[in-house]
Amino acid sequence: MLGDPAPLSADRTLLVAGSKSGFTCKMVLQAVGRVLRKSKTKPNGKKPVSEEKKLYLEPEYTRVRVADFEFKQLVTLPQEIDLNEWLASNITTFFNHINLQYSTISEFCTAETCQTMAACNTQYYWYDERGKKIKCTAPQYIDFVMSSVQKLVTDEDVFPTKYGREFPSSFESLVKKICRYLFHVTAHIYSAHFKEIVALELHGHLNTLFSHFLLFIREFNLLDTKETAILDDLSEMLFSEDSREAAGATGGAQNHVKER
C-alpha cells in the first residue's frame, strides 16, 4: 500500500540494486510506457484503424430508390424456368448494371486515390490463372474483374444462348465466382466512392441494384455470408426501409430493373 514504510524501503532497495546493475529509473519508466502503449493497440502491435463515418448509412440516402417494389418476386425462380437459365439471365444483367454503375465514377477511382482494392477495411487481391496472388490498385482489380466476367458471359460454352446447348457442369461454381467479384466491386463503390455517387444523384440506382443483387445471392446461396458481412450494416438498413415502404405501399410502383 502507498505510504506503508516497509514496501517503500523495499522499492528503494530495488531501485538502488537496479542502478548498480545498469538500470535507471528513466529506463524503467520508458519500459513501462512502452508496455502501456502496446496494450492500447491491437494484438499484432498495430494501432487500430479509426473508422470513418459511413456516408452510405445515413437515412437520407438509404431510403432513396428508383422505384418501390417487392424484390422477393424479382429473384424467385419462375415455374417452368430452368435454374441455370435463370442464373445466367440474372447474372448477365447484374454484370451489365454494376459495370455501368462503376463507369459513372471510374474517373475518380485512380491508382493515386485507390492504391489498393479495398472496401470497409477489407483488402482484396487478384489471383491469376496460375493462382498467383497479385496486389493491385482498385482500378486494376476492377478492370481484371470486368474483363474476365465479360469473357465468361460471352462464351457460348459457358453461357449458352442457342437452343439445345447445355450448361457446363462447372456452371454453378463459375456463377459464384462472378458474384464474388461483382460484390467486391459494389462494396468498393459504397466504401470509397459513395460521395461521388451522391453528387451524381445516383445513390437511388445503386441502392436498388445492390438490394436486388444481394437478395438474388441469398435466394440461391451464391455467396458465403462471411463474404458479404462487410456490408451487413447497409443491407439491414436497406431491407428495413423496404419493409416499411412495403407496409404502406399502394401497389402502384413499377419494376424498373430490366431482366434479359
Disulfide bonds with the S-S distance in Angstrom:
none
